[in-house]
Amino acid sequence: MTGSNVRQLGRARRSLEDALITHLDNINRKNVTNNDDVPYPPSLGRLLYSLALSATDNSPRWHDQNAHRTVLGRAKLPLFTGNNVWMNIVELPKDEEGNYHGLFLAGKGGRLFKMCKERFGCRVDVYGDFSKKEDVEKKDYHALPLLCDPYVLVTSRDSKVNVDSCLQFIEHRILEYSEKFGVGRSDEAEKVGKERRMRRVQNKKEAGQQLRGR
């Protein structure tokens, strides 16, 4: 495939992505009462991550084919400026009644979110329908259900390592909460979480060995 063909393919992919994002935004606008000030669709983060995964799956420069890897995606969220941002997602636990739990990750007064920003250089956003049913019926934007399962979006402008480190911290927090309150995730999500937690333990072990070797 020639360079010209590669560029044309890239432009076609971006056009398709833009069409999906626009469609998601249109759905969002139909579900809010004030179209003059419509926030971005809460499902957008998961869509952007999925699109970025798809793009890197077909890139010869990406050797890591893990289905849950951190990738460089398009920064289409209004939260960012520029073209790209490192991103990944975390699946949330739910109880026996099917209710998702995610607000605990913020900590009191958003303390844990602030810590992730200061310690890892990452922004952490939790997206989910944690409001009452009557709020949905009033078409309150913040109570509208997602077009996907609730999730956590972790992003960083700086590096892939930052996001991976933040993911490991979040997975440990989810494990502690799940064991305390008896909630859980799918087998696949928990498998991913376990792998991330093990990497954090291994990283700490290696760091300790390096300090002792000095």
C-alpha atoms as a printed R data frame, in Angstrom:
    type eleno elety resid chain resno       x       y      z
1   ATOM     1    CA   MET     A     1   0.000   0.000  0.000
2   ATOM     2    CA   THR     A     2   1.448   3.371 -1.039
3   ATOM     3    CA   GLY     A     3   1.762   6.405  1.211
4   ATOM     4    CA   SER     A     4  -1.061   8.106 -0.651
5   ATOM     5    CA   ASN     A     5  -3.374   5.135 -0.068
6   ATOM     6    CA   VAL     A     6  -2.511   5.061  3.621
7   ATOM     7    CA   ARG     A     7  -3.395   8.742  3.966
8   ATOM     8    CA   GLN     A     8  -6.680   8.236  2.119
9   ATOM     9    CA   LEU     A     9  -7.519   5.308  4.380
10  ATOM    10    CA   GLY     A    10  -6.741   7.437  7.418
11  ATOM    11    CA   ARG     A    11  -9.012  10.216  6.199
12  ATOM    12    CA   ALA     A    12 -11.813   7.727  5.529
13  ATOM    13    CA   ARG     A    13 -11.451   6.283  9.036
14  ATOM    14    CA   ARG     A    14 -11.594   9.729 10.622
15  ATOM    15    CA   SER     A    15 -14.689  10.594  8.581
16  ATOM    16    CA   LEU     A    16 -16.438   7.474  9.858
17  ATOM    17    CA   GLU     A    17 -15.377   8.259 13.406
18  ATOM    18    CA   ASP     A    18 -16.678  11.820 13.101
19  ATOM    19    CA   ALA     A    19 -20.001  10.480 11.809
20  ATOM    20    CA   LEU     A    20 -20.331   8.196 14.846
21  ATOM    21    CA   ILE     A    21 -19.465  11.017 17.243
22  ATOM    22    CA   THR     A    22 -21.969  13.350 15.575
23  ATOM    23    CA   HIS     A    23 -24.671  10.668 15.739
24  ATOM    24    CA   LEU     A    24 -23.999  10.205 19.454
25  ATOM    25    CA   ASP     A    25 -24.216  13.943 20.001
26  ATOM    26    CA   ASN     A    26 -27.532  14.132 18.127
27  ATOM    27    CA   ILE     A    27 -28.997  11.390 20.324
28  ATOM    28    CA   ASN     A    28 -27.815  13.307 23.359
29  ATOM    29    CA   ARG     A    29 -29.492  16.520 22.205
30  ATOM    30    CA   LYS     A    30 -32.831  14.772 21.822
31  ATOM    31    CA   ASN     A    31 -32.757  13.826 25.503
32  ATOM    32    CA   VAL     A    32 -32.118  17.230 27.068
33  ATOM    33    CA   THR     A    33 -34.513  20.122 27.438
34  ATOM    34    CA   ASN     A    34 -32.069  22.985 26.766
35  ATOM    35    CA   ASN     A    35 -30.266  22.606 23.447
36  ATOM    36    CA   ASP     A    36 -28.420  25.910 23.938
37  ATOM    37    CA   ASP     A    37 -26.053  24.395 26.496
38  ATOM    38    CA   VAL     A    38 -25.693  20.663 25.868
39  ATOM    39    CA   PRO     A    39 -22.782  18.865 27.556
40  ATOM    40    CA   TYR     A    40 -20.866  16.242 25.608
41  ATOM    41    CA   PRO     A    41 -22.462  12.754 25.507
42  ATOM    42    CA   PRO     A    42 -21.467  10.716 28.591
43  ATOM    43    CA   SER     A    43 -20.904   7.650 26.384
44  ATOM    44    CA   LEU     A    44 -18.334   9.510 24.262
45  ATOM    45    CA   GLY     A    45 -15.317   8.413 26.306
46  ATOM    46    CA   ARG     A    46 -15.989   4.717 25.794
47  ATOM    47    CA   LEU     A    47 -16.610   5.297 22.082
48  ATOM    48    CA   LEU     A    48 -13.330   7.191 21.661
49  ATOM    49    CA   TYR     A    49 -11.430   4.450 23.466
50  ATOM    50    CA   SER     A    50 -13.016   1.745 21.281
51  ATOM    51    CA   LEU     A    51 -12.175   3.686 18.123
52  ATOM    52    CA   ALA     A    52  -8.572   4.170 19.273
53  ATOM    53    CA   LEU     A    53  -8.249   0.453 19.996
54  ATOM    54    CA   SER     A    54  -9.571  -0.369 16.545
55  ATOM    55    CA   ALA     A    55  -7.097   2.006 14.914
56  ATOM    56    CA   THR     A    56  -4.070   0.590 16.728
57  ATOM    57    CA   ASP     A    57  -5.161  -2.998 16.014
58  ATOM    58    CA   ASN     A    58  -4.389  -2.302 12.371
59  ATOM    59    CA   SER     A    59  -1.172  -0.368 12.950
60  ATOM    60    CA   PRO     A    60   2.110  -2.226 12.351
61  ATOM    61    CA   ARG     A    61   3.810   0.094 14.841
62  ATOM    62    CA   TRP     A    62   1.759  -1.286 17.750
63  ATOM    63    CA   HIS     A    63   3.131  -4.594 19.028
64  ATOM    64    CA   ASP     A    64   0.950  -4.743 22.144
65  ATOM    65    CA   GLN     A    65  -2.322  -6.372 21.079
66  ATOM    66    CA   ASN     A    66  -3.839  -6.642 24.564
67  ATOM    67    CA   ALA     A    67  -7.554  -5.915 24.209
68  ATOM    68    CA   HIS     A    68  -7.504  -3.660 27.286
69  ATOM    69    CA   ARG     A    69  -4.293  -1.725 26.643
70  ATOM    70    CA   THR     A    70  -3.800   2.009 27.041
71  ATOM    71    CA   VAL     A    71  -3.889   3.768 23.672
72  ATOM    72    CA   LEU     A    72  -3.404   7.211 22.196
73  ATOM    73    CA   GLY     A    73  -6.849   8.367 21.138
74  ATOM    74    CA   ARG     A    74  -8.441  11.433 19.630
75  ATOM    75    CA   ALA     A    75  -9.107  14.164 22.176
76  ATOM    76    CA   LYS     A    76 -12.659  14.901 21.035
77  ATOM    77    CA   LEU     A    77 -13.847  15.482 24.586
78  ATOM    78    CA   PRO     A    78 -14.307  19.206 25.372
79  ATOM    79    CA   LEU     A    79 -12.197  18.564 28.475
80  ATOM    80    CA   PHE     A    80  -9.049  18.624 26.344
81  ATOM    81    CA   THR     A    81  -7.275  20.814 23.855
82  ATOM    82    CA   GLY     A    82  -5.054  19.509 21.085
83  ATOM    83    CA   ASN     A    83  -5.318  16.361 19.013
84  ATOM    84    CA   ASN     A    84  -4.578  13.255 21.103
85  ATOM    85    CA   VAL     A    85  -4.623  11.958 24.659
86  ATOM    86    CA   TRP     A    86  -3.597   8.679 26.314
87  ATOM    87    CA   MET     A    87  -6.676   6.845 27.539
88  ATOM    88    CA   ASN     A    88  -8.075   3.661 29.011
89  ATOM    89    CA   ILE     A    89 -11.264   2.572 30.758
90  ATOM    90    CA   VAL     A    90 -12.129   0.602 33.889
91  ATOM    91    CA   GLU     A    91 -15.307  -1.425 34.315
92  ATOM    92    CA   LEU     A    92 -17.361  -0.722 37.444
93  ATOM    93    CA   PRO     A    93 -18.727  -3.271 39.933
94  ATOM    94    CA   LYS     A    94 -22.438  -3.804 40.497
95  ATOM    95    CA   ASP     A    95 -24.609  -5.386 43.177
96  ATOM    96    CA   GLU     A    96 -27.061  -8.279 42.940
97  ATOM    97    CA   GLU     A    97 -29.856  -5.904 41.903
98  ATOM    98    CA   GLY     A    98 -27.821  -4.731 38.923
99  ATOM    99    CA   ASN     A    99 -26.978  -1.287 40.333
100 ATOM   100    CA   TYR     A   100 -23.522  -0.019 39.409
101 ATOM   101    CA   HIS     A   101 -21.212   1.473 42.020
102 ATOM   102    CA   GLY     A   102 -18.718   4.136 40.999
103 ATOM   103    CA   LEU     A   103 -19.016   7.308 43.051
104 ATOM   104    CA   PHE     A   104 -16.820   5.789 45.785
105 ATOM   105    CA   LEU     A   105 -13.851   6.293 43.468
106 ATOM   106    CA   ALA     A   106 -14.133  10.066 43.893
107 ATOM   107    CA   GLY     A   107 -13.477   9.915 47.613
108 ATOM   108    CA   LYS     A   108 -14.727  12.526 50.049
109 ATOM   109    CA   GLY     A   109 -14.963  15.859 48.289
110 ATOM   110    CA   GLY     A   110 -13.265  14.420 45.206
111 ATOM   111    CA   ARG     A   111 -10.108  13.681 47.214
112 ATOM   112    CA   LEU     A   112  -9.125  10.592 45.206
113 ATOM   113    CA   PHE     A   113  -9.648  12.343 41.883
114 ATOM   114    CA   LYS     A   114  -7.327  15.120 43.033
115 ATOM   115    CA   MET     A   115  -4.762  12.580 44.197
116 ATOM   116    CA   CYS     A   116  -4.783  10.847 40.795
117 ATOM   117    CA   LYS     A   117  -4.157  14.205 39.156
118 ATOM   118    CA   GLU     A   118  -1.287  15.128 41.467
119 ATOM   119    CA   ARG     A   119   0.327  11.699 41.807
120 ATOM   120    CA   PHE     A   120  -0.180  10.218 38.358
121 ATOM   121    CA   GLY     A   121  -0.890  13.250 36.193
122 ATOM   122    CA   CYS     A   122  -4.221  11.700 35.161
123 ATOM   123    CA   ARG     A   123  -7.787  12.871 34.915
124 ATOM   124    CA   VAL     A   124 -10.350  10.356 36.202
125 ATOM   125    CA   ASP     A   125 -14.029  10.603 35.234
126 ATOM   126    CA   VAL     A   126 -16.799   8.233 36.308
127 ATOM   127    CA   TYR     A   127 -19.760   7.931 33.951
128 ATOM   128    CA   GLY     A   128 -22.937   6.198 34.998
129 ATOM   129    CA   ASP     A   129 -26.585   6.494 35.931
130 ATOM   130    CA   PHE     A   130 -26.341   6.943 39.705
131 ATOM   131    CA   SER     A   131 -29.476   9.097 40.022
132 ATOM   132    CA   LYS     A   132 -33.093   8.383 40.845
133 ATOM   133    CA   LYS     A   133 -35.591   7.209 38.255
134 ATOM   134    CA   GLU     A   134 -37.803  10.263 38.701
135 ATOM   135    CA   ASP     A   135 -34.873  12.479 37.667
136 ATOM   136    CA   VAL     A   136 -34.622  10.572 34.394
137 ATOM   137    CA   GLU     A   137 -38.300  11.147 33.738
138 ATOM   138    CA   LYS     A   138 -37.710  14.901 34.175
139 ATOM   139    CA   LYS     A   139 -34.999  14.646 31.496
140 ATOM   140    CA   ASP     A   140 -32.309  15.980 33.791
141 ATOM   141    CA   TYR     A   141 -29.115  15.557 31.713
142 ATOM   142    CA   HIS     A   142 -27.007  14.328 34.609
143 ATOM   143    CA   ALA     A   143 -29.495  11.534 35.311
144 ATOM   144    CA   LEU     A   144 -29.861  10.268 31.745
145 ATOM   145    CA   PRO     A   145 -28.853   6.624 31.309
146 ATOM   146    CA   LEU     A   146 -25.784   5.858 29.252
147 ATOM   147    CA   LEU     A   147 -25.857   4.184 25.856
148 ATOM   148    CA   CYS     A   148 -23.310   1.749 27.298
149 ATOM   149    CA   ASP     A   149 -22.411   0.229 30.664
150 ATOM   150    CA   PRO     A   150 -21.182   2.712 33.301
151 ATOM   151    CA   TYR     A   151 -17.419   3.071 33.236
152 ATOM   152    CA   VAL     A   152 -14.352   4.984 34.398
153 ATOM   153    CA   LEU     A   153 -12.318   6.979 31.876
154 ATOM   154    CA   VAL     A   154  -8.654   7.582 32.735
155 ATOM   155    CA   THR     A   155  -6.725  10.044 30.568
156 ATOM   156    CA   SER     A   156  -3.344  11.723 30.513
157 ATOM   157    CA   ARG     A   157  -1.680  14.212 28.211
158 ATOM   158    CA   ASP     A   158   1.777  13.141 29.324
159 ATOM   159    CA   SER     A   159   2.356   9.418 28.902
160 ATOM   160    CA   LYS     A   160   1.024   5.887 28.688
161 ATOM   161    CA   VAL     A   161   2.903   5.007 31.885
162 ATOM   162    CA   ASN     A   162   0.898   7.583 33.826
163 ATOM   163    CA   VAL     A   163  -2.405   6.040 32.772
164 ATOM   164    CA   ASP     A   164  -1.238   2.482 33.495
165 ATOM   165    CA   SER     A   165  -0.070   3.480 36.984
166 ATOM   166    CA   CYS     A   166  -3.373   5.196 37.709
167 ATOM   167    CA   LEU     A   167  -5.308   2.149 36.474
168 ATOM   168    CA   GLN     A   168  -3.411  -0.067 38.899
169 ATOM   169    CA   PHE     A   169  -4.314   2.218 41.807
170 ATOM   170    CA   ILE     A   170  -7.987   2.311 40.809
171 ATOM   171    CA   GLU     A   171  -8.158  -1.487 40.492
172 ATOM   172    CA   HIS     A   172  -6.896  -1.885 44.065
173 ATOM   173    CA   ARG     A   173  -9.514   0.596 45.262
174 ATOM   174    CA   ILE     A   174 -12.260  -1.323 43.444
175 ATOM   175    CA   LEU     A   175 -11.077  -4.599 44.996
176 ATOM   176    CA   GLU     A   176 -11.205  -3.126 48.503
177 ATOM   177    CA   TYR     A   177 -14.685  -1.722 47.940
178 ATOM   178    CA   SER     A   178 -15.995  -4.923 46.329
179 ATOM   179    CA   GLU     A   179 -14.816  -7.096 49.212
180 ATOM   180    CA   LYS     A   180 -16.309  -4.707 51.750
181 ATOM   181    CA   PHE     A   181 -19.735  -4.264 50.158
182 ATOM   182    CA   GLY     A   182 -20.203  -7.552 48.283
183 ATOM   183    CA   VAL     A   183 -20.344  -6.163 44.751
184 ATOM   184    CA   GLY     A   184 -18.618  -7.632 41.720
185 ATOM   185    CA   ARG     A   185 -17.781  -7.473 38.030
186 ATOM   186    CA   SER     A   186 -17.803  -9.861 35.099
187 ATOM   187    CA   ASP     A   187 -15.142 -12.565 34.954
188 ATOM   188    CA   GLU     A   188 -13.412 -10.768 32.093
189 ATOM   189    CA   ALA     A   189 -13.349  -7.407 33.899
190 ATOM   190    CA   GLU     A   190 -12.021  -9.012 37.054
191 ATOM   191    CA   LYS     A   191  -9.351 -10.864 35.100
192 ATOM   192    CA   VAL     A   192  -8.159  -7.549 33.652
193 ATOM   193    CA   GLY     A   193  -8.268  -5.977 37.108
194 ATOM   194    CA   LYS     A   194  -6.214  -8.771 38.620
195 ATOM   195    CA   GLU     A   195  -3.554  -8.434 35.927
196 ATOM   196    CA   ARG     A   196  -3.315  -4.703 36.569
197 ATOM   197    CA   ARG     A   197  -3.044  -5.189 40.340
198 ATOM   198    CA   MET     A   198  -0.310  -7.782 39.897
199 ATOM   199    CA   ARG     A   199   1.675  -5.366 37.739
200 ATOM   200    CA   ARG     A   200   1.453  -2.744 40.477
201 ATOM   201    CA   VAL     A   201   2.768  -5.193 43.065
202 ATOM   202    CA   GLN     A   202   5.567  -6.237 40.710
203 ATOM   203    CA   ASN     A   203   6.484  -2.607 40.003
204 ATOM   204    CA   LYS     A   204   6.726  -1.881 43.721
205 ATOM   205    CA   LYS     A   205   8.875  -4.974 44.234
206 ATOM   206    CA   GLU     A   206  11.244  -3.992 41.441
207 ATOM   207    CA   ALA     A   207  11.471  -0.426 42.757
208 ATOM   208    CA   GLY     A   208  12.375  -1.756 46.204
209 ATOM   209    CA   GLN     A   209  15.075  -3.976 44.766
210 ATOM   210    CA   GLN     A   210  16.576  -1.053 42.878
211 ATOM   211    CA   LEU     A   211  16.701   1.048 46.046
212 ATOM   212    CA   ARG     A   212  18.394  -1.747 48.000
213 ATOM   213    CA   GLY     A   213  20.917  -2.205 45.209
214 ATOM   214    CA   ARG     A   214  22.146   1.386 45.393
